Amino acid sequence: MSKPLIITVGREFGSGGHVIAEMLANKFGLPLYDSNILEEIATNKNLNHRDIERYDEAPKNKFFTRTVRGHSSSPAEHIAQMQFKYLREKAEKGDSFVVVGRCSETILRGYPGVVSIFVLADKEAKIDRIKNLNKISSIEAEVMINKQDRQRKFYHNYHCAIKWGDSRNYDISINSSKMGIERTADTLEAYIKERMAD
């Protein structure tokens, strides 16, 4: 690939956004960064991966942390900043990759070759998907979706000026329940190829 391509994928829980990100990574032959970023950070910093993974895309707990002279005592804040730094360093080197979540559409804005995507879906489609994937009831699936999306929203909105899911924050927002996962990925592939041709 002659010029860098960075695909950022924000997603609602249950929308299939992660699967779509995997498909795009395969289509373009790119590495996919998600929670696996933590494994590299843990290795580089001599940390236990399992000790830090619970803070991945987790909002800072304001009741148990404090900030003194600009330094936060929040583990979630430190993990987020380490991931942001990791992604910026990749972008600064001119690497091409796909990244899921992690405020990537905001922290990587301005770098060459960034295409930012947000994947949403109809409520019933998300419930059906989570229910079938986890073998749980529709009510349990809805509770899980609401909890995960609330956590993602708080995490994103703490670190970013434009709100999570706001279409102005992304190059394209797409509802995966309208065409299905595979055709949504195909549509996004065509869009990205058009962008790369510029």
Residue pairs with C-beta under 8 A, 6 or more apart in sequence:
1 28
1 29
1 96
3 112
3 113
3 196
4 91
4 94
4 95
4 96
4 111
4 112
4 113
5 28
5 30
5 96
5 113
5 115
5 192
5 196
6 91
6 95
6 96
6 97
6 98
6 99
6 104
6 108
6 111
6 113
6 114
6 115
7 21
7 24
7 25
7 28
7 30
7 97
7 98
7 99
7 115
7 117
7 192
8 98
8 99
8 104
8 105
8 108
8 114
8 115
8 116
8 117
9 17
9 18
9 20
9 21
9 24
9 98
9 99
9 100
9 101
9 104
9 117
9 118
9 119
10 17
10 101
10 104
10 105
10 116
10 117
10 118
10 119
10 156
10 164
10 165
10 169
10 170
11 17
11 18
11 20
11 21
11 100
11 101
11 118
11 119
11 120
12 119
12 120
12 121
12 126
12 145
12 149
12 165
13 126
13 130
13 144
13 145
13 148
13 149
13 152
14 121
14 125
14 126
14 127
14 129
14 130
14 141
14 145
15 119
15 120
15 121
15 125
15 126
15 129
15 176
15 177
16 119
16 121
16 129
16 176
16 181
16 184
17 100
17 119
17 176
18 34
18 100
19 181
20 119
20 176
20 181
20 184
20 185
20 188
21 32
21 34
21 98
21 99
21 100
22 32
23 181
23 182
23 185
24 30
24 98
24 185
24 188
24 189
24 192
25 31
25 32
25 97
25 98
27 185
27 189
28 96
28 98
28 189
28 192
30 96
30 97
30 98
31 97
31 98
32 97
32 98
32 99
32 100
33 87
33 90
33 97
33 98
33 99
33 100
33 102
34 99
34 100
34 101
35 53
35 56
37 83
37 86
37 87
37 102
38 49
38 52
38 53
38 56
38 79
38 83
39 49
40 86
41 47
41 52
41 79
41 82
41 83
41 86
42 48
42 49
42 51
42 52
43 49
45 82
52 75
52 79
55 75
55 76
55 78
55 79
55 80
56 79
56 83
57 80
57 101
57 102
57 151
57 152
57 155
58 76
58 79
58 151
58 155
59 76
59 151
59 154
59 155
59 158
60 72
60 74
60 76
60 77
60 158
61 74
61 76
64 74
65 72
65 73
65 74
65 77
66 72
66 73
67 73
72 78
80 102
80 103
80 155
80 159
83 102
84 102
84 103
84 107
84 159
87 99
87 102
87 104
87 107
87 108
88 107
88 108
88 111
90 97
91 108
91 111
91 114
92 111
94 112
96 113
99 108
101 152
103 155
103 156
103 159
103 160
104 116
105 114
105 116
105 118
105 169
105 170
106 159
106 160
106 161
106 162
106 169
107 159
108 114
109 116
113 196
115 171
115 172
115 191
115 192
115 195
116 169
116 170
116 171
116 172
117 170
117 171
117 172
117 173
117 174
117 188
118 165
118 167
118 169
118 170
118 172
118 173
118 174
119 173
119 174
119 176
119 184
120 165
120 173
120 174
120 175
120 176
121 129
121 175
121 176
121 177
122 175
122 177
123 142
125 176
125 177
126 141
126 145
126 177
127 138
127 141
127 142
127 145
128 138
128 141
130 136
130 141
130 144
130 145
131 137
131 138
131 140
131 141
134 140
134 141
134 144
136 144
152 164
153 163
153 164
153 165
156 163
156 164
157 163
157 164
160 169
162 168
162 169
163 169
165 173
167 173
171 195
172 188
172 191
174 184
174 187
174 188
176 184
178 184
179 187
